[in-house]
Amino acid sequence: MNNAQFKIECFKNGLYSREQVIDFYNVVYEENTKFNKRDAQLWMNGKTSYIYKIDQTAIDMINMLNKIRAELIAEESERIQKGKPRYTKLFKSEVDLWAVHNELLNLPLNFYHSILLELKVTELDYYENIE
């Protein structure tokens, strides 16, 4: 995977900035990393004169997200066909998202939003946590 491919895969999975990439990387690898925001920026953009080698663990993270994403999209597509969709709310916070959809625990909010886009879900309301 080259830097441009890595960047597109990050975007597809809702990781739009170097901060989001490294923050999620730290979640996956339990904050035991030598990498920082500069590394994430280089993984996404490369260097001016050459391709910057992406650490295999970062590629593995993207592959994991792609696998989870494909499974969730397939499951939700089936529910939509049966008239019983689960992804009908737009969330403003990850905490609320995780409380309602535990299958998305620790995944970024934008990851969920990217699934909604892929599924072309247009009839949404905001989730409001009523207390």
N, C-alpha and C positions, 0 to 999 in steps of 0.2 A: 504494500500500500504506500503510495507516495503522499507528499504533503497535501496536494490539492484533493486527492481522494479522501484523505483523513479529515480534512476540513469539511467537505460535503457530508461525510458520514456523521460528523459531530453535529452539523446543522440539522440533518435529517432526524437526529435523536434529541433535538432540543437543547443542545449545548452550543450556544451562540458566541461565547467569549472565552478567552483564555482562562478567566477566573472560574467560569462554570465548568470548564474541562478539568482544571486541576482540583477544584472543590469536589467534583464527583469522583475523580481519580482517588482522592484521599478517603472518600467514603468506601469505595470498593476495596482499596488496599489498606484500610484502617489507619490512615494517617502515618503509615510507616514508609515514607517515600523520600527519596533524595531530590525529587523533581519539584519545580516551582512554576509560577506563572510564565516566566521567560521560556522555560522548556515547552510548556503548552503552546505558547505563541509560535515557537519554532516548529513544533509538530504540525501546526495548522498552516503556517505560511512559508516554511522553508527559509532558506537564506537567498540573498540576491543572486549569488553566483553558483549555487549548487543546492541539491536536495539535502535536506537535513534528515538524518536517520531518526525514525520514530522508534522509541523503545517498544519492544514486543508487548510489554504489559499494557501499554496504552492501546495498541492494536487489539489485544485480547479484550480490553474493556469495551471497545466499540463493537467488536464481534458479539460480545455478550449482550449489549444493548440491542443490537440488530435481531438477535435470536428472541429475546424477550418481547421486543416490539412486534415481530412477525407472529408470535404465538398469541399475543393479546389482540392483535388486529383480526386474526383468524377466528378467535373465540367471539369477539364482539360482532364480527360480520355474521356469524351464525345466529347470534341473539337478535340482531337486527332483522334478519330474514324471518325469524320466528315472531317478530313483533314485540320482543322483550329486551330492548337495549338497556344496558347498565350505564353507559357513558352518556349521560344526558345533562350533566351540570358542568359549568365552567367554574373552576376553583381559583380563589385569590391567594390561598396559602397552601403550602405543602402539608402542613399539619392537618388541615381539613381534608385534603385529598387522601392522605394516608389513613385517616380515620374511616373514611367511606370505602376506599378501595385499597384494602391491605395488600393486594397483589402488586401494588405500586410503591410499597414501603421503601423509603430511601431513594426512590427515583426522583429526578428533578421535575418540577411542575411543568416545565416546557416539554418534557418527554411526553407527558399526558396530552398536552396541547397538540403536539405533532401527530399523535395517534388520531385525535379528533379531526385534524386536517386531512390525514390520509383516508379516513373513513368518510370524509365529506359530510360530517355531522353539522347540520346548520340550525336545527331546532334545539337551542340551548337556553338555559336560564342560569344565572349565577347561583352557586350554592351559598347559602347564608347559614352560618352556624347559630341556631336559635338556642339561647340559654335562658 
